[in-house]
């Protein structure tokens, strides 16, 4: 588990920015790739993965229904 990725849904976090979601996606890609920053020949794949995971995370967070949250 990526320890620096925080939970991005209520009640843990009331306000989530696009920057928060992207930072979590970046940490995830860093963790699974084993690279803090990719070499030039891997940069496109690395950046594409961050963007894809950011979009998927935003979709997930937008679709979640948290019980007791109104």
C-alpha positions, 0 to 999 in steps of 0.5 A: 500500500502506498502510505502517502496516498490519503483517502479521498472521500467523505468523511475522511476528506470533505474537499478534494481537488483535482490536484489531490487526485492527481497526486494520489495517481502519481504516487500509485504509478511511482509505487508500481513502476518502481521509478520516482521519475521515469527515464526519457524513453519511459516518460510518455508511458508514465505520464499516460498512466498518471492521467488514466489513473487520475481520470478513473479515480475521479470517476470512482469518487464521483460515483461512490455513495457513502452511507450516512453522508448527506 
